[in-house]
């Protein structure tokens, strides 16, 4: 199809007076396929209805660009489009917005070019702008060639992540509400996950709140996975599922669903887009300052702060997301260590590995006891470490650093100590899924930096970790009655 033939089709349908926005889509798709025949151009109305752009231009499984279409007689400067266009421009690195005759190309949130292939005259006829045909053809042919920018800083990545996560949140919320309203199809995967979360964790959670939680969890889970990726030239949601650390069974279980070939197409497109962001990310460059002594040099904290500023600034106030400066954290940890040594007579302080006997209830009935449960004695570490609102794990990380100081010159004993006497008593609770994922990542990276290597034979470990276990046979969201997440939920393999 030539551009002239395309405009003839527009005039033919427009003159009938009954055409809708969707009436012209087949003609546009045919024109695009003429200029870029090696790419798949797909339009899924069901996906478009929940916040996705109308067309995705793909090469294999990789999205190369997105096209959002408005009705043929609409002005693209209409204020009613501003919020949607801004969201798309910020979240999609290669985007065309069109009303079938005006084409605007945005790359990395910036307007690159505008081309008018026709204009509507006073007689209601689209008049070809032949002088722009060559420019239009070049624009379309170059459109899928755009290479996403390499991401080299926490601020840059957090901004792009926030934009993608907002798109995912909106698409998920719309899809979920659509499923809830569909009485004929009550058992969709999305609705099943929502109901499971309500039953097991937060009974009064709304679809919008669940979509927010879901989107943040996936975004930060992908970040954690990408940080483990040895093949920087490739990355997708299936690879992410394989790379999620085994120390994080909650995320691993969720990502088994995300990696599936049957993932709901209403959200799969944006999750794939999120993977594209990480594929363009210089992870080493972003994390190379991890573990430095001052707060401003900790990219994990930078990252989460910047993300919330872009994603939802109000969430910081609502959930109390405020950070203690690193010097203050160091002082508090040193003070606790000193109190244990000087006031409680525990010579090793926070590093103490001694155990005591405690009596606990079993599940066996025993009418002779006050609790009606049979008692048994078990050994636990005398010094337990708990951060009840752990955030991104700043305090727990500093505790690990403080304890590691006692092993200078004794590095060969460190890994065994971590498995048997540190992880079993290191606990943190966190409500925000993004913080939870980042805390896992931070502690995992820190332990690697300290020289920790997991003991290969699990039988060599003396005990298991403490804290809440969110595992469940039917859902990644956890066991009934638990409302927070423990940092380590099973022994590190």
C-alpha positions in Angstrom: 0.0 0.0 0.0 1.3 3.5 -0.9 0.6 6.5 1.3 -1.7 7.9 -1.4 -3.7 4.6 -1.4 -3.8 4.8 2.4 -5.3 8.4 2.3 -7.8 7.3 -0.3 -9.0 4.6 2.2 -9.2 7.2 4.9 -11.4 9.4 2.7 -13.6 6.5 1.6 -14.4 5.5 5.2 -14.6 9.1 6.6 -17.1 10.1 3.9 -19.5 7.4 5.0 -20.0 9.2 8.3 -20.3 6.0 10.3 -16.7 5.1 10.8 -15.3 4.9 14.3 -11.7 5.1 15.6 -11.3 1.4 15.0 -12.5 1.5 11.4 -9.2 2.8 10.1 -6.9 0.5 12.0 -6.7 -2.2 9.4 -5.6 0.4 6.8 -2.9 1.8 9.1 -1.6 -1.6 9.9 -1.4 -2.5 6.2 0.5 0.7 5.5 2.9 0.1 8.3 3.5 -3.5 7.2 4.4 -2.2 3.7 7.3 -0.1 5.1 8.5 -2.5 7.9 7.6 -6.0 6.6 10.2 -7.7 8.8 8.4 -6.7 12.0 5.2 -8.0 13.6 2.6 -5.3 14.2 -0.1 -6.5 16.6 -3.3 -4.9 17.9 -5.2 -6.5 20.7 -8.4 -4.6 21.6 -8.7 -6.5 25.0 -5.2 -5.3 25.9 -5.8 -1.8 24.7 -8.9 -1.5 26.9 -6.8 -1.9 30.1 -4.3 0.8 29.4 -1.9 -0.6 26.8 -1.0 1.3 23.5 -3.0 0.2 20.5 -0.1 -1.4 18.5 3.1 -3.1 19.5 5.8 -3.4 16.9 7.9 -6.6 17.6 10.9 -8.4 16.3 10.6 -11.9 17.7 9.7 -11.6 21.3 11.2 -8.1 21.7 9.1 -5.0 21.5 10.7 -2.4 19.3 8.1 0.3 19.5 4.5 1.2 20.5 1.8 3.1 18.6 -1.2 4.9 20.3 -4.0 5.9 17.9 -6.8 8.4 18.5 -9.9 9.0 16.3 -9.3 10.5 12.9 -11.0 13.9 13.7 -9.4 14.3 17.1 -6.8 17.0 18.0 -3.8 15.4 19.6 -3.3 18.5 21.7 -6.6 17.9 23.4 -6.1 18.3 27.2 -8.1 15.1 27.9 -5.2 13.2 26.5 -2.5 14.8 28.5 -2.3 12.4 31.4 -2.4 9.3 29.2 0.2 10.7 26.8 2.5 11.7 29.6 2.3 8.3 31.1 3.1 6.6 27.8 5.9 9.0 26.9 7.6 8.4 30.3 7.1 4.6 30.3 7.7 3.7 26.7 11.1 4.6 25.1 9.9 4.4 21.5 6.4 5.7 20.8 4.3 7.1 18.0 1.0 8.9 18.8 -1.3 9.5 15.8 -4.8 10.3 14.6 -4.1 8.5 11.3 -2.9 11.6 9.5 -0.6 13.3 12.0 2.2 11.2 13.4 4.3 12.2 16.4 7.4 10.3 17.3 8.6 10.3 20.9 11.9 8.6 22.0 13.1 8.5 25.6 10.2 10.9 26.5 11.2 13.6 24.0 9.3 14.7 20.9 11.7 13.8 18.0 9.6 14.5 14.9 6.0 15.4 13.7 4.8 14.5 10.2 1.5 15.3 8.6 0.7 13.0 5.7 -2.7 14.8 5.1 -4.9 17.6 6.4 -8.7 17.8 6.5 -10.1 20.7 4.4 -13.3 22.6 4.8 -15.2 20.1 2.6 -14.4 17.2 4.9 -11.7 15.7 2.6 -8.2 14.6 3.6 -5.8 16.3 1.2 -2.5 14.5 0.8 0.6 16.3 1.8 2.8 14.7 -0.8 5.9 16.7 0.2 5.9 14.9 3.5 5.6 11.3 2.1 9.3 10.7 2.0 9.8 12.0 5.5 7.0 9.8 6.7 8.4 6.7 5.1 11.8 7.4 6.6 10.2 7.9 10.0 8.3 4.6 9.9 11.3 2.6 8.6 13.6 4.1 11.3 11.0 3.7 14.1 11.8 0.0 15.0 15.5 0.6 14.8 15.7 2.8 17.9 18.1 1.5 20.4 17.2 2.1 24.0 19.7 4.2 26.0 22.2 2.5 28.2 21.3 3.1 31.8 24.2 3.9 34.0 22.9 5.6 37.2 20.5 4.7 40.0 18.5 7.9 39.4 18.1 7.2 35.7 17.0 3.6 36.3 14.7 4.5 39.1 12.9 7.1 36.9 12.4 4.6 34.0 11.4 1.9 36.4 8.8 4.1 38.0 7.3 5.0 34.7 7.0 1.3 33.7 5.7 0.3 37.1 3.0 3.0 36.9 1.9 1.5 33.5 1.9 -2.0 35.0 -0.1 -0.8 38.0 -2.8 0.8 35.8 -3.0 -2.1 33.4 -3.2 -4.6 36.2 -5.9 -2.6 38.1 -8.0 -2.2 35.1 -7.7 -5.9 34.1 -8.5 -7.0 37.6 -11.6 -4.8 37.9 -12.7 -6.0 34.5 -12.4 -9.6 35.7 -14.3 -8.9 38.9 -17.1 -7.4 36.9 -17.3 -10.3 34.5 -19.8 -12.7 36.1 -19.4 -15.2 33.3 -15.7 -15.7 33.9 -15.1 -15.5 37.6 -12.0 -17.7 37.9 -9.2 -15.8 36.0 -5.6 -16.0 37.2 -5.5 -12.4 38.2 -8.7 -12.6 40.3 -7.5 -15.8 41.9 -4.3 -14.1 43.1 -6.3 -11.1 44.4 -8.7 -13.4 46.3 -5.8 -15.4 47.7 -4.1 -12.3 48.9 -7.3 -11.1 50.6 -7.9 -14.4 52.3 -4.3 -14.8 53.5 -3.0 -11.4 54.3 -5.1 -8.2 53.9 -8.8 -8.8 53.9 -9.9 -5.2 53.0 -7.3 -4.6 50.2 -8.8 -2.9 47.1 -8.0 -3.9 43.5 -6.0 -0.6 43.1 -3.9 -1.3 46.3 -3.3 -4.9 45.1 -2.2 -3.6 41.7 0.2 -1.2 43.4 1.7 -4.0 45.5 1.9 -6.4 42.5 3.6 -3.8 40.2 6.2 -2.8 42.8 7.0 -6.4 43.6 7.6 -7.4 40.0 9.7 -4.3 39.3 12.0 -4.8 42.3 12.0 -8.6 41.8 13.4 -8.0 38.3 16.0 -5.6 39.7 17.1 -8.3 42.1 17.2 -10.9 39.3 19.2 -8.6 36.9 21.8 -8.0 39.6 22.5 -11.7 39.4 22.6 -11.9 35.6 26.0 -12.9 34.2 24.8 -12.5 30.6 24.3 -8.7 30.3 23.4 -8.9 26.6 20.1 -10.8 27.2 17.4 -10.6 29.8 13.6 -11.4 29.9 11.0 -12.4 32.4 11.8 -16.1 32.0 15.4 -15.5 32.7 14.4 -13.3 35.7 12.5 -16.3 37.2 15.7 -18.4 37.0 17.9 -15.7 38.6 15.8 -14.8 41.6 17.9 -15.9 44.6 16.8 -19.0 46.4 17.1 -17.0 49.6 13.9 -15.3 48.5 11.3 -18.0 48.0 8.4 -15.5 48.0 9.7 -13.7 44.9 10.7 -17.0 43.2 7.2 -18.4 43.5 5.6 -15.2 42.1 8.1 -15.2 39.2 7.3 -18.7 38.2 3.9 -17.3 37.3 5.4 -14.3 35.6 7.7 -16.4 33.5 4.9 -18.6 32.1 3.9 -18.6 28.5 0.3 -18.2 29.5 0.8 -14.9 31.4 -2.2 -12.7 30.8 -1.5 -10.6 27.7 -3.1 -7.6 29.3 -0.1 -7.3 31.6 2.6 -9.3 29.8 3.4 -6.5 27.3 4.5 -4.1 30.1 6.4 -6.8 32.1 8.3 -7.5 28.9 8.9 -3.8 28.6 10.2 -3.7 32.1 12.6 -6.4 31.2 13.8 -4.3 28.2 14.7 -1.5 30.7 16.9 -3.9 32.6 18.4 -5.3 29.5 19.7 -1.8 28.8 21.0 -1.4 32.4 24.6 -1.3 33.3 24.1 -3.2 36.6 27.8 -3.1 37.6 27.9 0.6 37.1 24.8 1.1 39.3 25.9 -1.2 42.1 29.7 -0.6 42.2 29.4 1.8 45.1 27.4 -0.6 47.2 28.6 -1.0 50.7 30.4 2.3 51.0 30.4 3.9 54.5 28.1 6.8 54.0 24.4 6.9 53.2 24.8 9.1 50.1 27.1 6.5 48.6 24.6 3.6 49.0 22.8 3.2 45.6 20.2 0.9 47.2 18.9 3.8 49.3 19.3 6.2 46.5 17.4 3.9 44.2 14.4 3.5 46.5 14.2 7.1 47.4 14.3 8.2 43.8 11.9 5.5 42.8 9.3 6.7 45.3 9.7 10.3 44.2 8.8 9.4 40.7 6.3 6.6 41.4 4.3 7.9 44.3 5.7 10.6 46.6 2.8 10.3 48.9 3.6 6.7 49.7 6.6 7.8 51.8 4.4 9.7 54.2 1.6 7.1 54.1 3.8 4.2 55.0 6.4 6.1 57.0 9.3 5.6 54.5 12.0 7.7 56.1 15.7 6.9 56.3 18.0 7.1 59.2 21.4 8.7 58.2 24.1 6.1 58.0 26.3 7.7 60.8 23.3 7.4 63.1 22.7 3.8 62.1 26.4 3.1 62.9 26.2 4.8 66.3 23.0 2.8 67.3 24.5 -0.5 66.2 27.8 0.2 68.1 25.8 1.3 71.1 23.8 -2.0 71.1 27.0 -3.9 70.8 28.5 -2.1 73.8 25.4 -2.6 75.9 25.4 -6.3 75.3 29.1 -6.4 76.3 29.1 -4.1 79.3 25.6 -4.3 80.7 24.7 -8.0 79.9 28.2 -9.4 80.2 28.1 -10.9 76.7 31.7 -10.7 75.7 31.1 -11.1 71.9 28.3 -8.6 71.8 26.2 -8.8 68.6 28.5 -11.6 67.4 27.6 -13.9 70.3 26.8 -17.5 69.1 25.9 -19.1 72.4 22.5 -20.8 72.8 20.0 -21.2 75.6 17.2 -23.6 76.2 13.6 -22.4 75.9 10.3 -24.2 76.4 7.8 -24.0 73.6 4.4 -25.5 72.8 4.0 -28.3 70.3 0.9 -29.2 68.3 0.3 -32.2 70.5 -2.6 -31.8 72.9 -1.8 -32.1 76.6 -4.5 -31.3 79.2 -2.0 -31.2 82.0 -0.6 -27.8 80.8 -2.1 -24.4 81.0 -1.9 -23.9 77.2 -3.4 -27.5 76.6 -0.3 -28.1 74.5 2.6 -30.5 75.1 5.8 -28.7 75.9 9.3 -29.4 74.6 12.7 -27.8 75.0 14.7 -26.4 72.2 17.9 -24.5 71.8 17.9 -21.0 70.3 20.6 -18.4 70.0 20.7 -16.1 73.1 21.1 -12.9 71.1 18.4 -12.4 68.6 18.4 -9.5 66.1 15.1 -8.0 64.9 14.3 -4.9 63.0 10.5 -4.6 63.1 10.3 -2.1 60.2 13.4 -3.0 58.2 12.8 -0.9 55.1 15.7 -1.6 52.7 17.7 -3.3 55.4 20.0 -0.5 56.5 20.2 -1.5 60.1 20.5 -5.2 59.4 23.3 -4.5 57.0 25.2 -2.5 59.5 24.8 -5.3 62.1 26.4 -7.7 59.6 29.3 -5.3 59.0 29.8 -4.9 62.8 29.8 -8.6 63.4 32.2 -9.2 60.4 34.8 -7.0 62.1 35.4 -9.8 64.6 36.4 -12.1 61.8 39.3 -10.1 60.5 42.1 -12.6 60.2 39.6 -15.4 60.7 38.1 -15.3 57.3 38.0 -19.1 56.9 35.5 -19.3 59.8 33.1 -16.6 58.4 30.9 -18.7 56.0 30.2 -21.4 58.6 29.4 -18.7 61.2 27.0 -16.9 58.8 25.1 -20.1 58.0 24.9 -21.4 61.6 25.0 -18.4 63.8 24.1 -15.2 61.8 21.3 -15.9 59.4 19.3 -18.0 61.9 19.0 -15.0 64.2 18.8 -12.2 61.7 15.2 -11.0 61.3 13.4 -8.1 59.7 9.7 -7.4 59.1 8.6 -5.2 56.2 5.1 -4.3 54.8 6.2 -2.7 51.5 7.1 -5.2 48.9 9.6 -3.0 47.1 11.5 -2.4 50.4 11.4 -6.1 51.1 12.9 -7.0 47.7 15.6 -4.3 48.1 16.5 -5.5 51.6 17.0 -9.0 50.3 19.2 -7.7 47.5 21.2 -5.5 49.9 21.9 -8.3 52.4 22.7 -10.7 49.6 25.2 -8.4 48.0 26.7 -7.4 51.4 27.3 -11.1 52.4 29.0 -11.7 49.0 31.3 -8.7 49.7 32.3 -10.0 53.1 33.5 -13.2 51.5 30.6 -15.4 52.5 30.1 -18.6 50.5 27.2 -20.9 51.4 28.0 -24.3 52.9 27.3 -26.8 50.1 26.0 -29.5 52.4 22.8 -28.4 54.2 23.4 -31.1 56.8 26.4 -29.1 58.1 24.1 -26.3 59.3 23.1 -26.3 62.9 19.7 -24.6 62.6 17.2 -22.9 60.4 16.3 -19.3 60.0 13.8 -17.6 62.2 11.1 -15.2 61.1 7.8 -15.5 59.2 7.6 -17.9 56.4 5.4 -16.7 53.5 5.4 -20.0 51.6 2.1 -21.5 50.7 1.1 -24.5 48.6 -1.4 -22.5 46.5 -0.2 -18.9 46.5 3.0 -16.9 46.5 1.4 -14.5 48.9 2.0 -16.4 52.1 0.4 -18.3 55.0 -2.8 -17.4 56.7 -2.6 -14.6 59.3 0.8 -13.2 58.4 0.9 -9.5 57.6 4.6 -8.9 57.2 7.6 -10.4 55.5 10.7 -11.9 57.0 14.1 -11.1 55.4 15.3 -14.7 55.4 12.5 -17.3 55.2 14.6 -20.5 54.8 18.2 -21.5 55.1 20.4 -20.2 52.3 21.1 -23.1 50.0 
